[in-house]
């Protein structure tokens, strides 16, 4: 099962952001497919927070529209919302120890633990920080396999 990270949802929602069209097409494709797909509950919280925040967005989404957007996602028939359960701490603890996680990185560790607990085969994300969790396969579906990322020196 594919899980989708916050940044893909934000790109799909905000028309002025890079990768808006391909992200929107990905979410629409997942929603129309017969196969289940997932979003960790943590990502829904972060999605709402990101699109309604003044910074970094110049024109944040209104509370009403943001709530409607989350409701619309939740109404998708084949969407599974991943939540923490009794085994979550064991998985999270192992990720924290192995990745030397501290401070705000715990948020990504919680997402990774939730995905691993629910058998996610791949997390779609534009965030390279998930490389700290090699047990979770990640991919940025917005970048072609042969496309080079810019290098900074």
N, CA, C and O atoms as a DFTB+ gen file, in Angstrom:
612 C
 N C O
     1  1       0.843      -1.174       0.000
     2  2       0.000       0.000       0.000
     3  2       0.892       1.243       0.000
     4  3       1.908       1.297       0.693
     5  1       0.496       2.223      -0.781
     6  2       1.194       3.504      -0.864
     7  2       0.646       4.426       0.223
     8  3      -0.563       4.472       0.450
     9  1       1.536       5.159       0.893
    10  2       1.126       6.221       1.821
    11  2       1.654       7.539       1.265
    12  3       2.677       7.572       0.581
    13  1       0.952       8.614       1.564
    14  2       1.290       9.930       1.038
    15  2       1.646      10.854       2.195
    16  3       0.922      10.941       3.187
    17  1       2.772      11.540       2.050
    18  2       3.252      12.483       3.053
    19  2       2.601      13.849       2.851
    20  3       2.014      14.130       1.806
    21  1       2.719      14.670       3.854
    22  2       2.136      16.007       3.883
    23  2       2.484      16.838       2.663
    24  3       1.603      17.456       2.066
    25  1       3.764      16.863       2.282
    26  2       4.172      17.770       1.211
    27  2       3.500      17.454      -0.114
    28  3       3.229      18.375      -0.884
    29  1       3.225      16.213      -0.406
    30  2       2.518      15.861      -1.641
    31  2       1.093      16.413      -1.572
    32  3       0.582      16.938      -2.561
    33  1       0.453      16.295      -0.407
    34  2      -0.899      16.839      -0.235
    35  2      -0.908      18.352      -0.394
    36  3      -1.818      18.907      -1.009
    37  1       0.102      19.022       0.158
    38  2       0.184      20.484       0.053
    39  2       0.395      20.901      -1.393
    40  3      -0.273      21.817      -1.875
    41  1       1.313      20.243      -2.093
    42  2       1.529      20.563      -3.507
    43  2       0.236      20.374      -4.307
    44  3      -0.089      21.189      -5.170
    45  1      -0.491      19.304      -4.018
    46  2      -1.736      19.033      -4.743
    47  2      -2.795      20.098      -4.461
    48  3      -3.613      20.408      -5.327
    49  1      -2.780      20.646      -3.275
    50  2      -3.796      21.622      -2.855
    51  2      -3.510      23.031      -3.361
    52  3      -4.436      23.733      -3.769
    53  1      -2.273      23.453      -3.342
    54  2      -1.906      24.852      -3.623
    55  2      -1.463      25.030      -5.074
    56  3      -0.391      24.565      -5.459
    57  1      -2.282      25.697      -5.871
    58  2      -2.012      25.847      -7.302
    59  2      -0.769      26.664      -7.601
    60  3      -0.206      26.509      -8.685
    61  1      -0.315      27.512      -6.719
    62  2       0.858      28.334      -6.990
    63  2       2.181      27.678      -6.657
    64  3       3.236      28.270      -6.887
    65  1       2.152      26.485      -6.128
    66  2       3.390      25.816      -5.713
    67  2       3.974      24.971      -6.838
    68  3       3.250      24.506      -7.719
    69  1       5.303      24.775      -6.798
    70  2       5.903      23.868      -7.783
    71  2       5.297      22.471      -7.619
    72  3       4.903      22.074      -6.522
    73  1       5.235      21.759      -8.698
    74  2       4.727      20.379      -8.712
    75  2       3.233      20.284      -8.421
    76  3       2.731      19.194      -8.145
    77  1       2.510      21.410      -8.479
    78  2       1.073      21.348      -8.179
    79  2       0.344      20.361      -9.090
    80  3      -0.348      19.465      -8.607
    81  1       0.497      20.524     -10.401
    82  2      -0.268      19.682     -11.327
    83  2       0.069      18.204     -11.193
    84  3      -0.846      17.386     -11.095
    85  1       1.358      17.824     -11.185
    86  2       1.619      16.389     -11.030
    87  2       1.159      15.842      -9.676
    88  3       0.711      14.698      -9.592
    89  1       1.268      16.646      -8.625
    90  2       0.811      16.181      -7.306
    91  2      -0.708      16.019      -7.295
    92  3      -1.230      15.036      -6.769
    93  1      -1.406      16.983      -7.873
    94  2      -2.871      16.887      -7.949
    95  2      -3.273      15.648      -8.741
    96  3      -4.185      14.921      -8.348
    97  1      -2.585      15.409      -9.866
    98  2      -2.894      14.236     -10.685
    99  2      -2.624      12.938      -9.924
   100  3      -3.379      11.975     -10.058
   101  1      -1.549      12.905      -9.123
   102  2      -1.255      11.709      -8.325
   103  2      -2.359      11.421      -7.312
   104  3      -2.820      10.286      -7.184
   105  1      -2.778      12.466      -6.592
   106  2      -3.823      12.277      -5.575
   107  2      -5.140      11.871      -6.233
   108  3      -5.840      10.986      -5.739
   109  1      -5.475      12.518      -7.346
   110  2      -6.699      12.139      -8.059
   111  2      -6.621      10.706      -8.566
   112  3      -7.607       9.971      -8.515
   113  1      -5.442      10.308      -9.060
   114  2      -5.260       8.938      -9.529
   115  2      -5.398       7.917      -8.414
   116  3      -6.048       6.886      -8.585
   117  1      -4.791       8.200      -7.281
   118  2      -4.930       7.295      -6.132
   119  2      -6.383       7.194      -5.690
   120  3      -6.865       6.111      -5.360
   121  1      -7.075       8.318      -5.685
   122  2      -8.473       8.357      -5.233
   123  2      -9.409       7.587      -6.166
   124  3     -10.406       7.026      -5.713
   125  1      -9.096       7.557      -7.458
   126  2      -9.938       6.862      -8.440
   127  2      -9.598       5.374      -8.551
   128  3     -10.398       4.593      -9.067
   129  1      -8.431       4.984      -8.076
   130  2      -7.980       3.595      -8.219
   131  2      -8.791       2.670      -7.318
   132  3      -9.455       3.115      -6.382
   133  1      -8.726       1.400      -7.612
   134  2      -9.422       0.431      -6.764
   135  2      -8.578       0.028      -5.560
   136  3      -9.113      -0.415      -4.543
   137  1      -7.268       0.182      -5.674
   138  2      -6.370      -0.220      -4.593
   139  2      -6.421       0.800      -3.446
   140  3      -6.562       2.000      -3.682
   141  1      -6.306       0.318      -2.217
   142  2      -6.269       1.257      -1.091
   143  2      -4.960       2.037      -1.065
   144  3      -3.926       1.550      -1.523
   145  1      -5.014       3.232      -0.534
   146  2      -3.841       4.066      -0.296
   147  2      -4.027       4.683       1.074
   148  3      -5.116       4.612       1.644
   149  1      -2.983       5.284       1.607
   150  2      -3.047       5.711       3.004
   151  2      -2.440       7.093       3.208
   152  3      -1.610       7.562       2.431
   153  1      -2.890       7.717       4.282
   154  2      -2.292       8.954       4.785
   155  2      -2.214       8.798       6.302
   156  3      -3.232       8.538       6.945
   157  1      -1.023       8.951       6.886
   158  2      -0.942       8.947       8.343
   159  2      -1.710      10.137       8.922
   160  3      -1.654      11.237       8.372
   161  1      -2.412       9.924      10.010
   162  2      -3.177      10.998      10.643
   163  2      -2.285      12.202      10.939
   164  3      -2.726      13.347      10.842
   165  1      -1.024      11.937      11.301
   166  2      -0.077      13.024      11.574
   167  2       0.027      13.956      10.364
   168  3       0.143      15.172      10.518
   169  1      -0.017      13.377       9.160
   170  2       0.117      14.169       7.930
   171  2      -1.128      15.016       7.677
   172  3      -1.027      16.116       7.134
   173  1      -2.291      14.517       8.062
   174  2      -3.502      15.335       7.920
   175  2      -3.436      16.545       8.841
   176  3      -3.821      17.646       8.448
   177  1      -2.952      16.349      10.061
   178  2      -2.780      17.476      10.994
   179  2      -1.799      18.495      10.418
   180  3      -2.065      19.697      10.402
   181  1      -0.662      17.990       9.947
   182  2       0.372      18.877       9.412
   183  2      -0.102      19.575       8.135
   184  3       0.226      20.740       7.909
   185  1      -0.867      18.875       7.307
   186  2      -1.429      19.472       6.092
   187  2      -2.290      20.678       6.455
   188  3      -2.124      21.759       5.891
   189  1      -3.207      20.487       7.393
   190  2      -4.067      21.596       7.822
   191  2      -3.224      22.752       8.357
   192  3      -3.459      23.908       8.006
   193  1      -2.263      22.447       9.187
   194  2      -1.400      23.474       9.766
   195  2      -0.642      24.244       8.684
   196  3      -0.553      25.471       8.735
   197  1      -0.104      23.528       7.721
   198  2       0.711      24.151       6.674
   199  2      -0.120      25.059       5.768
   200  3       0.290      26.183       5.480
   201  1      -1.277      24.586       5.321
   202  2      -2.035      25.381       4.348
   203  2      -2.754      26.567       4.979
   204  3      -3.168      27.484       4.269
   205  1      -2.910      26.563       6.303
   206  2      -3.582      27.693       6.963
   207  2      -2.595      28.667       7.599
   208  3      -3.005      29.698       8.133
   209  1      -1.310      28.357       7.550
   210  2      -0.286      29.196       8.180
   211  2       0.114      30.340       7.254
   212  3       0.271      30.138       6.050
   213  1       0.276      31.515       7.796
   214  2       0.685      32.683       7.003
   215  2       2.082      32.522       6.423
   216  3       2.320      32.904       5.277
   217  1       2.993      31.973       7.181
   218  2       4.338      31.728       6.670
   219  2       4.493      30.238       6.531
   220  3       4.178      29.529       7.487
   221  1       4.941      29.715       5.444
   222  2       5.585      30.360       4.316
   223  2       4.628      30.805       3.202
   224  3       5.080      31.369       2.206
   225  1       3.335      30.569       3.344
   226  2       2.395      30.912       2.279
   227  2       1.969      32.369       2.370
   228  3       1.694      32.876       3.458
   229  1       1.918      33.030       1.242
   230  2       1.483      34.425       1.232
   231  2      -0.028      34.543       1.434
   232  3      -0.505      35.452       2.114
   233  1      -0.760      33.627       0.845
   234  2      -2.221      33.624       0.959
   235  2      -2.665      32.291       1.546
   236  3      -2.991      31.368       0.800
   237  1      -2.681      32.179       2.854
   238  2      -3.055      30.893       3.445
   239  2      -4.501      30.525       3.102
   240  3      -5.331      31.393       2.833
   241  1      -4.773      29.254       3.119
   242  2      -6.118      28.750       2.893
   243  2      -6.975      29.094       4.097
   244  3      -6.516      29.014       5.237
   245  1      -8.216      29.476       3.847
   246  2      -9.120      29.796       4.952
   247  2      -9.413      28.540       5.764
   248  3      -9.302      27.417       5.273
   249  1      -9.786      28.760       7.011
   250  2     -10.119      27.633       7.875
   251  2     -11.230      26.792       7.258
   252  3     -11.148      25.564       7.252
   253  1     -12.253      27.433       6.748
   254  2     -13.392      26.719       6.172
   255  2     -12.963      25.829       5.003
   256  3     -13.325      24.654       4.942
   257  1     -12.188      26.402       4.076
   258  2     -11.741      25.628       2.922
   259  2     -10.769      24.519       3.331
   260  3     -10.811      23.424       2.771
   261  1      -9.908      24.790       4.290
   262  2      -8.967      23.770       4.762
   263  2      -9.707      22.595       5.396
   264  3      -9.378      21.437       5.140
   265  1     -10.702      22.895       6.219
   266  2     -11.496      21.821       6.829
   267  2     -12.240      21.016       5.761
   268  3     -12.322      19.791       5.844
   269  1     -12.776      21.711       4.762
   270  2     -13.455      21.017       3.660
   271  2     -12.488      20.122       2.894
   272  3     -12.855      19.023       2.479
   273  1     -11.253      20.586       2.705
   274  2     -10.265      19.793       1.985
   275  2      -9.930      18.513       2.745
   276  3      -9.831      17.442       2.146
   277  1      -9.755      18.620       4.056
   278  2      -9.483      17.421       4.865
   279  2     -10.691      16.496       4.837
   280  3     -10.536      15.284       4.686
   281  1     -11.897      17.050       4.981
   282  2     -13.117      16.230       4.913
   283  2     -13.229      15.516       3.570
   284  3     -13.644      14.358       3.509
   285  1     -12.859      16.211       2.497
   286  2     -12.914      15.625       1.166
   287  2     -11.940      14.448       1.048
   288  3     -12.278      13.409       0.479
   289  1     -10.757      14.616       1.577
   290  2      -9.802      13.503       1.571
   291  2     -10.351      12.317       2.360
   292  3     -10.285      11.174       1.907
   293  1     -10.888      12.597       3.530
   294  2     -11.403      11.526       4.387
   295  2     -12.608      10.812       3.776
   296  3     -12.888       9.666       4.128
   297  1     -13.314      11.467       2.875
   298  2     -14.480      10.865       2.220
   299  2     -14.086       9.957       1.054
   300  3     -14.945       9.300       0.465
   301  1     -12.806       9.915       0.720
   302  2     -12.333       9.064      -0.376
   303  2     -12.503       7.604       0.029
   304  3     -11.993       7.167       1.061
   305  1     -13.232       6.857      -0.805
   306  2     -13.591       5.478      -0.462
   307  2     -12.403       4.562      -0.197
   308  3     -12.475       3.703       0.682
   309  1     -11.318       4.726      -0.934
   310  2     -10.203       3.792      -0.802
   311  2      -9.047       4.328       0.048
   312  3      -7.960       3.750       0.056
   313  1      -9.283       5.431       0.760
   314  2      -8.260       5.993       1.639
   315  2      -8.321       5.344       3.014
   316  3      -9.390       5.204       3.606
   317  1      -7.161       4.956       3.503
   318  2      -7.035       4.429       4.860
   319  2      -6.217       5.436       5.656
   320  3      -5.117       5.808       5.248
   321  1      -6.747       5.872       6.781
   322  2      -6.020       6.796       7.652
   323  2      -5.265       5.960       8.674
   324  3      -5.854       5.177       9.420
   325  1      -3.949       6.141       8.692
   326  2      -3.098       5.362       9.586
   327  2      -2.983       6.064      10.933
   328  3      -2.700       7.260      10.999
   329  1      -3.203       5.319      11.995
   330  2      -3.120       5.876      13.344
   331  2      -2.190       5.019      14.199
   332  3      -1.838       3.895      13.839
   333  1      -1.811       5.574      15.320
   334  2      -0.955       4.858      16.260
   335  2      -1.779       3.841      17.039
   336  3      -2.971       4.036      17.276
   337  1      -1.130       2.766      17.428
   338  2      -1.784       1.768      18.266
   339  2      -0.810       1.339      19.354
   340  3       0.223       1.979      19.553
   341  1      -1.127       0.275      20.046
   342  2      -0.320      -0.173      21.174
   343  2       1.102      -0.578      20.821
   344  3       1.972      -0.567      21.692
   345  1       1.364      -0.932      19.573
   346  2       2.694      -1.358      19.164
   347  2       3.537      -0.185      18.652
   348  3       4.712      -0.360      18.329
   349  1       2.949       0.987      18.580
   350  2       3.619       2.145      17.989
   351  2       4.919       2.493      18.715
   352  3       5.937       2.741      18.069
   353  1       4.896       2.515      20.038
   354  2       6.084       2.943      20.771
   355  2       7.277       2.046      20.502
   356  3       8.398       2.538      20.367
   357  1       7.062       0.747      20.421
   358  2       8.166      -0.178      20.171
   359  2       8.846       0.155      18.841
   360  3      10.074       0.199      18.769
   361  1       8.064       0.387      17.802
   362  2       8.603       0.693      16.479
   363  2       9.268       2.069      16.485
   364  3      10.372       2.238      15.966
   365  1       8.584       3.049      17.078
   366  2       9.128       4.406      17.142
   367  2      10.453       4.427      17.890
   368  3      11.411       5.068      17.456
   369  1      10.502       3.735      19.000
   370  2      11.727       3.713      19.812
   371  2      12.902       3.170      19.020
   372  3      14.007       3.710      19.091
   373  1      12.668       2.101      18.264
   374  2      13.763       1.528      17.471
   375  2      14.219       2.498      16.377
   376  3      15.413       2.582      16.089
   377  1      13.295       3.221      15.774
   378  2      13.670       4.215      14.757
   379  2      14.453       5.376      15.370
   380  3      15.422       5.862      14.787
   381  1      14.025       5.806      16.541
   382  2      14.699       6.910      17.236
   383  2      16.133       6.524      17.572
   384  3      17.063       7.302      17.357
   385  1      16.303       5.319      18.100
   386  2      17.658       4.865      18.452
   387  2      18.532       4.699      17.216
   388  3      19.667       5.175      17.191
   389  1      18.016       4.031      16.197
   390  2      18.818       3.752      14.999
   391  2      19.165       5.022      14.222
   392  3      20.243       5.110      13.634
   393  1      18.266       6.000      14.214
   394  2      18.488       7.215      13.437
   395  2      19.023       8.376      14.235
   396  3      19.178       9.477      13.708
   397  1      19.312       8.142      15.518
   398  2      19.787       9.217      16.404
   399  2      18.851      10.428      16.321
   400  3      19.291      11.560      16.120
   401  1      17.577      10.165      16.478
   402  2      16.545      11.185      16.331
   403  2      16.404      11.982      17.618
   404  3      16.357      11.422      18.714
   405  1      16.339      13.304      17.465
   406  2      16.109      14.198      18.599
   407  2      15.320      15.404      18.105
   408  3      15.293      15.694      16.909
   409  1      14.691      16.088      19.023
   410  2      13.988      17.326      18.700
   411  2      12.869      17.134      17.683
   412  3      12.144      16.141      17.732
   413  1      12.731      18.086      16.760
   414  2      11.605      18.066      15.827
   415  2      11.606      16.889      14.851
   416  3      10.581      16.604      14.232
   417  1      12.746      16.201      14.708
   418  2      12.771      15.043      13.811
   419  2      11.851      13.926      14.292
   420  3      11.565      12.993      13.541
   421  1      11.392      14.011      15.523
   422  2      10.474      12.996      16.041
   423  2       9.192      12.946      15.215
   424  3       8.558      11.896      15.110
   425  1       8.812      14.076      14.633
   426  2       7.593      14.097      13.826
   427  2       7.713      13.120      12.650
   428  3       6.814      12.310      12.423
   429  1       8.821      13.196      11.902
   430  2       9.013      12.270      10.789
   431  2       9.143      10.831      11.279
   432  3       8.684       9.902      10.614
   433  1       9.762      10.648      12.432
   434  2       9.883       9.299      12.994
   435  2       8.508       8.723      13.325
   436  3       8.272       7.531      13.128
   437  1       7.610       9.552      13.821
   438  2       6.247       9.085      14.114
   439  2       5.533       8.640      12.836
   440  3       4.836       7.626      12.827
   441  1       5.713       9.409      11.756
   442  2       5.106       9.043      10.472
   443  2       5.698       7.725       9.985
   444  3       4.968       6.828       9.563
   445  1       7.028       7.612      10.044
   446  2       7.695       6.383       9.592
   447  2       7.223       5.180      10.411
   448  3       6.937       4.123       9.849
   449  1       7.141       5.333      11.721
   450  2       6.693       4.226      12.582
   451  2       5.270       3.816      12.246
   452  3       4.953       2.627      12.199
   453  1       4.423       4.793      12.017
   454  2       3.028       4.511      11.682
   455  2       2.943       3.749      10.348
   456  3       2.185       2.788      10.223
   457  1       3.719       4.185       9.371
   458  2       3.726       3.502       8.073
   459  2       4.237       2.073       8.201
   460  3       3.648       1.146       7.645
   461  1       5.335       1.895       8.933
   462  2       5.889       0.557       9.112
   463  2       4.912      -0.351       9.849
   464  3       4.762      -1.518       9.489
   465  1       4.259       0.164      10.854
   466  2       3.303      -0.625      11.637
   467  2       2.147      -1.134      10.786
   468  3       1.632      -2.230      11.011
   469  1       1.743      -0.324       9.803
   470  2       0.587      -0.680       8.979
   471  2       0.969      -1.310       7.644
   472  3       0.118      -1.466       6.768
   473  1       2.240      -1.671       7.481
   474  2       2.665      -2.402       6.297
   475  2       2.713      -1.589       5.014
   476  3       2.521      -2.135       3.927
   477  1       2.963      -0.308       5.125
   478  2       3.080       0.534       3.929
   479  2       4.281       0.071       3.108
   480  3       5.380      -0.097       3.638
   481  1       4.063      -0.131       1.822
   482  2       5.157      -0.590       0.961
   483  2       6.042       0.555       0.504
   484  3       7.225       0.357       0.227
   485  1       5.462       1.779       0.422
   486  2       6.236       2.927      -0.039
   487  2       5.548       4.214       0.418
   488  3       4.333       4.365       0.290
   489  1       6.348       5.136       0.952
   490  2       5.854       6.459       1.324
   491  2       6.239       7.425       0.220
   492  3       7.416       7.567      -0.112
   493  1       5.238       8.091      -0.349
   494  2       5.499       9.113      -1.352
   495  2       5.730      10.429      -0.638
   496  3       4.858      10.913       0.082
   497  1       6.906      11.008      -0.837
   498  2       7.282      12.236      -0.148
   499  2       8.323      13.000      -0.960
   500  3       9.066      12.413      -1.747
   501  1       8.365      14.292      -0.762
   502  2       9.422      15.119      -1.345
   503  2      10.449      15.491      -0.278
   504  3      11.306      16.343      -0.511
   505  1      10.365      14.867       0.866
   506  2      11.221      15.163       2.014
   507  2      12.332      14.116       2.120
   508  3      12.062      12.939       2.356
   509  1      13.558      14.547       1.948
   510  2      14.697      13.622       2.015
   511  2      15.017      13.187       3.442
   512  3      15.783      12.244       3.638
   513  1      14.449      13.851       4.432
   514  2      14.737      13.489       5.821
   515  2      14.322      12.058       6.153
   516  3      14.840      11.473       7.104
   517  1      13.406      11.495       5.396
   518  2      12.976      10.128       5.662
   519  2      14.061       9.107       5.352
   520  3      13.905       7.928       5.670
   521  1      15.158       9.542       4.736
   522  2      16.273       8.621       4.487
   523  2      16.891       8.147       5.802
   524  3      17.647       7.176       5.808
   525  1      16.586       8.807       6.897
   526  2      17.057       8.363       8.222
   527  2      16.396       7.053       8.651
   528  3      16.806       6.435       9.633
   529  1      15.378       6.641       7.913
   530  2      14.618       5.446       8.279
   531  2      14.681       4.437       7.131
   532  3      13.715       4.290       6.382
   533  1      15.810       3.743       6.989
   534  2      15.980       2.844       5.841
   535  2      14.978       1.692       5.798
   536  3      14.799       1.082       4.743
   537  1      14.329       1.382       6.900
   538  2      13.332       0.310       6.893
   539  2      12.088       0.711       6.105
   540  3      11.312      -0.148       5.686
   541  1      11.899       2.015       5.906
   542  2      10.732       2.508       5.172
   543  2      11.174       2.939       3.775
   544  3      11.999       3.840       3.623
   545  1      10.626       2.296       2.781
   546  2      10.942       2.672       1.396
   547  2      10.209       3.966       1.068
   548  3       9.007       4.086       1.304
   549  1      10.944       4.937       0.521
   550  2      10.350       6.221       0.147
   551  2      10.678       6.537      -1.305
   552  3      11.647       6.035      -1.874
   553  1       9.834       7.388      -1.882
   554  2      10.052       7.810      -3.269
   555  2       9.379       9.150      -3.464
   556  3       8.298       9.406      -2.934
   557  1      10.039      10.005      -4.239
   558  2       9.415      11.255      -4.653
   559  2       8.817      11.011      -6.033
   560  3       9.547      11.010      -7.025
   561  1       7.511      10.805      -6.116
   562  2       6.895      10.494      -7.403
   563  2       6.791      11.711      -8.316
   564  3       6.356      11.590      -9.462
   565  1       7.185      12.875      -7.821
   566  2       7.102      14.099      -8.612
   567  2       8.363      14.336      -9.432
   568  3       8.408      15.245     -10.261
   569  1       9.382      13.521      -9.203
   570  2      10.638      13.634      -9.937
   571  2      10.813      12.381     -10.780
   572  3      10.727      11.263     -10.271
   573  1      11.056      12.570     -12.061
   574  2      11.306      11.433     -12.945
   575  2      12.566      10.708     -12.481
   576  3      13.484      11.322     -11.937
   577  1      12.597       9.422     -12.697
   578  2      13.717       8.604     -12.242
   579  2      15.042       9.118     -12.807
   580  3      16.049       9.123     -12.099
   581  1      15.058       9.544     -14.055
   582  2      16.314       9.972     -14.670
   583  2      16.558      11.474     -14.534
   584  3      17.562      11.974     -15.041
   585  1      15.683      12.192     -13.874
   586  2      15.857      13.631     -13.705
   587  2      16.900      13.895     -12.629
   588  3      16.867      13.281     -11.562
   589  1      17.811      14.793     -12.903
   590  2      18.847      15.124     -11.940
   591  2      18.354      16.221     -11.013
   592  3      17.701      17.177     -11.431
   593  1      18.679      16.056      -9.776
   594  2      18.394      17.110      -8.799
   595  2      19.533      18.116      -8.838
   596  3      20.679      17.741      -9.086
   597  1      19.239      19.375      -8.600
   598  2      20.318      20.370      -8.593
   599  2      21.303      20.081      -7.472
   600  3      20.927      19.629      -6.391
   601  1      22.565      20.349      -7.752
   602  2      23.610      20.182      -6.743
   603  2      24.071      21.545      -6.293
   604  3      24.233      22.468      -7.092
   605  1      24.275      21.649      -5.016
   606  2      24.738      22.916      -4.450
   607  2      26.111      22.693      -3.836
   608  3      26.354      21.679      -3.181
   609  1      26.995      23.638      -4.052
   610  2      28.351      23.497      -3.515
   611  2      28.580      24.482      -2.429
   612  3      29.665      24.521      -1.850
